[in-house]
Amino acid sequence: MLKNFKITTKFNEVHDITESVKKAVEESGVKEGTCVVYNPHSTAGLTVFSPWDPDGFIDLDQEICRLIPTRVDFKHQHDTPQDAAGHVKCALLGISLTFIITEGKLLLGGSQGIYFLEFDGPRNREFFVKIQSD
């Protein structure tokens, strides 16, 4: 089963997509298998992170921006310096995540959520959830 989800983002925005992915797994009827979450964009990433303290997202964003600051000396300046930095951030964080499905549920730790991170924006984005049975 393949599901497509649409979201609208703003610059440096974080979207919690955990419930959408969990719901897709439950609707699939798969009891044991795998779930791949895929982002087809080159200036947005996916990550697993703890939602317990919202300030954690500020820390994550600040560290990502410290490691990959927006600057005008990127060789590739497609649209803007933010766009160029977004490509590097995306390459380091990644565009897909794979999860285990067991007993019909997505296997996540108690303090884990699935997040779509926008590095450019605003944009109309999408992500896909592919569910396969063992």
Secondary structure, 3 states (H helix, E strand, C coil): CEEEEEEEECCCCEEECHHHHHHHHHHHCCCEEEEEEECCCCCEEEEEECCCCCHHHHHHHHHHHHHCCCCCCCCCCCCCHHHHHHHHHHHHHCCEEEEEEECCEECCCCCCEEEEEECCCCEEEEEEEEEEEC
